[in-house]
Amino acid sequence: MKALIIGATGLVGSELTRLLLADNFFSEVIVFGRRSCGINHPKLKEYLINFDEPEQWREHVRGFVLFSALGTTLKQAGSKANQYRIDYQYQYEFAAIAAQHNVRHYVLVSSSGANANSRFFYPKIKGQLEEAVLQLDLPNITIFRPSLLLGKRAEKRLAESIAQRIMPCLTRFIFRKYRPIPATTVARAMLLESVRPAGRKIYQGAEIFELLQPKN
């Protein structure tokens, strides 16, 4: 079984890549990105690509499951147009090509509050992406909507550092779906769900934690 990943250098994507390489179900892990994920492993195949030129990489988008963990911030992107291109266009194009190549399962990291009708830019484009991929001819689609992601990032984000300290206290008893969640928890849930028949499923923050709870 082949697993395809975009966003493998990000917080969730890097955790997911390591889990997939250690998992015996998948014989090959194929990573697409603008820069190397920095991992050397016999199961790993890496394509350094220009996302704006799909004709150069589209034939490689073939496998059992496509994991989409790509994403950026407005600060990193530099403009709303650039963020839209990364958070919507690139991910939708990959999903559409995966559908054409009969990929069986598409697993997307979205965001809590994703809503195509939102007045706010970030949740709006996340919601638009969800709606668009759900219209594709993919047998199984699983969407995860985590809240604030916990983990060690390569770059410092002051607002997130502050939020990581105060949000666990604020959400311990109320607003459970907005409880911060470790990136490794999201990655483990993605791997777990990728090998199950899904149809169309969307998991909110609290539900992601529950997926990993032992069943009685």
N, C-alpha and C positions, 0 to 999 in steps of 0.2 A: 504494500500500500504506500502511495506517495502522498505526503503532506506538503502543501504549498503555503508560503507565508509572505505577506507584505507587512512591513513595519517591524521587522525582526530586531532592529536596534533600539526600539523604544522600551518603555518600562515594562509593559505587559508582553510585548513581542519577544524580548530577550529572555524572559522567564519561560515563555512558551517554547521557544526554540530549544532550550536546554531540556525541558521535559520531553519533547518529541524525540530528541536524539537518544534519550535514555529509555524510550518506550519500545517494547518489542513488536507492537502491532504495526508500526510504520517502518518500512524497509528503507525509505529515502525521504529526506527533508530538503525541499527546494526553496531557497530564499531569494527574493527579488528586492533589490534596494539600490539606493544611490551610492551607498558606501558599505564597506564590508562589515559584517557582524563580528568579525574578529575571532571566529571559532574554527578550529581545525578538527574535523571528525570524518571518519570514513563514510558515514551516512549522509553527510551534508554536501549539497551542490548549491553554489551561489552564483547568481547572475547580477552583475552590476549594470543597471539599466538607466535609461532616460525615460521616465514615465510619460513624457510628452511624445514619444515615438513608439507607439504600441506595435507597429509593424515589425520592430526589431525583436520583440520578446513574446508576442502573442502565441507563437507555436509552442512555447515552453510551458504554457499555462494548462497543463494536463496532469491530472492526478485524482485522488479520492476525495480530498477535502481542501478547500481554500480558507485559510485563516487571514482575516483582515484586521490588523492591529495598527494601521497607519493613522497618524494624527499629528497635529502641531498646535501651537498657540499663535495668537495674533501677533505677539511680540516676535516670535521666531520667524513667522511667515513674512512679516513686514507690511502686509496689507490684507484687507478682507478678500481681495481678489485672489491673492496667493493662497490664503487659508482655504478658500472655497475650492481651489484647484486641488489641493492636497486632501482635504477632508471630505470632499464630495467627488469631484471628477475622476481622480486617479482610482479611488476605491470602486466607484461604479463601473468604470471601464474594465477593471480586472474582473469584477463579478460577472459582467456581461460576457466577457470572453470565456470565463469559466463555464458559464451556462452553455455557450456554443460548443464547448469541448466536452460536454457531458460530465463535468465534475459533479459528484454526488451530494456534497454537503458544503454549505457556505456558512462560516462562523464569523460574526462581526462583533467587534468591540465598539459600542456606541457610547452613550452617556446618559446619566440620569437626567430627566427633564427633556429628553429629545422630543421635539414637537415641530412638525413642518409649518404650523401656524403661529409659532412663537413670535413675539415682538423682538426677541433678542437673537442676535446673529448666530452664535454658536449652537444653541439648542435647535434653532431653525434648520441649519444645514445638516445637523445630525438626523433630525426628523425627516428631512427631504431624502437623505440617503436611505434611511430605513424604508420609506415608502417606495422608493425607486427599485431597490433590490428585491423587495417582496413581490414585485410584478414580473421578475425574471423567471424563466423556465428552469428553475433549480429544484430538484426533488426535496431537498431538506435545507432549511435556513434557520439558524439559531442566532439570536441577537442578545448580547449582554449589555445591560445599562448600569455600569458601576457608578458609584458616586466618586468622591475624592479618592484617588489612588495613592496608596502608601508604598514607599519603596525608595531606594537610593537612585537618584537621577544624576546623569552626567552634568547637567547644568543646574544652577541654583535658582529657585523660584521663591522669592520672599513671601509672597501671599500664600503659597501652598505650605511653606514651612510653618507659618503662623496658624493656618487652618488645621494642619496635622496635629497641632498641640491642643486646640480648643474644640474641634469638631467631635472627637470621641466622647467628650463630656456632655456636649449639647445633645448628642443623638443616642446616648446610651439607653434612654427610656422612651424618647419621643422621636418621631420622624426617622424610624428605623431604616427606611429605604434610602436615606441619605447618609447612613453611617459610612465613614471611611473604610476602605477595603484594601488589603494588601494586594499588590499586583500579582504576586504568586498565587493567591487564592483565585483570582480571575483566570489566570493561565491554567490552573489545575481544573477548574470547572469547564473551560473551553475544551481541554483535552478529553475530559470525561464525556462530555456531550457529543463530541465530534464522531464518536463511533456508535452512537445510538440513532435509530430512526427518529427523526424529529418532526417532519412536516414543517410547520411554521411555529416557532417558539420564541418568546421574548422573556428574558429574566431580568427583574429589577434587582437592586442592590441586596436587600435582605434575602431574596430567593437564591442569589448566588452562594451566599454562605450556607444555606440549607441544602444545596445540592451535594455538598461535601460532608454532610452529617451522616454518621452511620445509620443504616436502616435497620429497624427492629425486625 
